[in-house]
Amino acid sequence: MEGSEPLPGIKFGLNELSGSVGNFGTIFPLVLAVSAVAGLSLGYILLFFGIWFIITGCYYQIPVPIEPMKVIAVVAIAENMSAGQIAAAGIILGFLFFALGHGKWLDALEKYIPQSVIRGIQLGLALLLVKTSLGFMAGDFLVFGLAVLLMAAVYVVARLAAIPDPSGIILVGVAFGTGVTLHGFPAITLLPLPHLVIPSMSDIPVALGTLVVPQAFLTITNAILATSLLTRDLFGQEVRPARLSRTIGLMNLIAIPFGGFPMCHGAGGMAGQYRFGARTGGANIYAGIFFLLLAFLFASPDTLGLISGGFYGALLVFVALELGRHGIKTESYLVTGLIAVLSVLVNMTLAFAAGMCLAYGIRYLNKPGRENTKD
């Protein structure tokens, strides 16, 4: 880490405890939904989130968050991707980001990816989540509607009180509380012995074409470059992009073969933790302990079954709104909109390629002095 100020060290207290939940509203909806749809072990997803929250808290000493890779999560939910395809994408990305963490590759890539393209991926993810939420709300429309109203009410109260929006956390709590009231508290279930998740050769082409390419560019820009910039803005200490890339690579190479879900860092998660009070790595350690307790004691299929489809749909809408809010902050609505629409109608890889072509085409047409080249 570079900077003129000393490392803050690791502190524990109410502020760090409050900040530790600042990103749970994004993590839990995606993790719960992808586990239910793709048949992944919720216990091992939560286990590796817990382990890496603690490791990053100790390593960076500031709250560098751990998040699910959103492209993989959203597409896996929308397209019913298999555990092998998800594992293939995670392992490929693990090797990629560990390699990018050595050298000046990230500095070069930053110059050639227009912001409007990344915003298009974010907005496309939001639309895919809305589309997927429609499937969850089918047959459970009343619960879905009440959950959305609850989110909206909490959001309005938070804005009026000038406090961070806790609607995602509250909705997760209400969803579990409702399930416990109707079906009883889930039995304590110890984490089973691990088993290797090895993708087949047939999983690799699907993973590359559908998951790896769009996720790689979103991770480079949003999870690495934007997070690096935010560490300097919030803490006066810049964590260099290459360092973030190496930890992303390592945690996926270690976790994925044992049933973990692809993970990354994230600027939005860091901002959320900071708003709730996190200032040191202690917040990450608190979060890690919470995930480990869930993984070891309450990660049975019965726990997933407590949440009805309507709640899943509303949780996904919550994440879609957050992604969409960032997606519309673009310098070219044409590029961003094209990518978003093609993401839903075709797939994210082709949408990304089309967006890059359009963005560079617009740059070429607007190039100063080009009108004089016709003579």
C-alpha positions, 0 to 999 in steps of 0.5 A: 500500500502506498501513501503518506499516512500510516496504516490504520491498524485493525480496530474493533468496536461498534463502528466497525461492527456496524460497517461490517454489514454495509455490503450484506444487502448486495451479497446475500440476495445474489448468494441465496438466489444462485445457490437455489438456482444452480444447486451450489452448496450454500455452506461452502459459498459462505465458508469462503466468503468468511475466510477471505473477509478475514484474510483481506481485513488482516492483509489490507487493514482497511475494509476492502470488501469481498463480493460475488462476481455479479456477471457470473451470479446474474447470468447463472441465475438467468440462464440456469448455469451448472456448477461446472460452468460456474467453476470453470469461469471462476478458475479461468478468472482466477488465473487471469487476475493472478497473472494481471497482478504482475506487471503493468497490464492493468494500467494499459487496459484502463486506457482502452475500455470506455466508461460507457461500455462498463456502464452498459454491462452494469445496466444490462445486469440490472435488466437481467436481474429484473427479468429473472425476478419475474420468474421468482414472483410468479405464483407469489405475487402478494409476497413480492409486492409487499416486499417491494413496498417494504423496500420502498418505505425503508428507502424513503425513511432512510433518505428523510433521515439522511442515513444509509439505506438499509432496505436490503438487510431489513428485507433479508431479515424479514424474509428469514423471520417470516420463514421461521414463523411459518416453518420453524427455526432450521435445524443446526446442520454442521458443514459436510466434508468438502468435495472437489468441483472440477469442471469438464472440458465441455464446460469451458467453452460455455464459461468463456463465451458467456461468463468470463469475457464480460465479467473480466472487464467489469472486474477490472474496471469496477472491482479493481480500478475503481476500488483502488481509487476509492481507497485513496479517496476514503482512507488516504492510502492507495491500494494499487490495482495490481495488488487487488488483482492478485488477491482476487486471483488467489481467492478464486484459485483456492476457493472454487475447486472446493465449492466456493463461488467466484469472488472479487472486490468492489467499490460499491461494497467499500462505499457501503461499509464506509457509510455504515462506519467501517474504517479498518480491517476489523469490519472485515473480520466481524463480517468474516466471523458472521459468515463462518457461523452461518456456514458451519451451523445454518447452511442447510437446504432447509435454510434456503427453503425458508425464503419464498420465491416472492422474497427472492424476486424482491431481493433481486430487484433491490440489487437491480436498482443498485446496479442500474443506478450506477449504470446510468452514470454514462457519457454515452447513453447510446453505447450504454443502452445498446449493450444493456438491450443486447445483454437481455436479447442476446448475451453479454459477450456479444453485447460487450463486443458491439458496445466496444465497436460503437464506442470507438466508431463514435470516437472516430466520427467525432475525431477533430479534423476528420472532416478535412480528410475527405479532401 
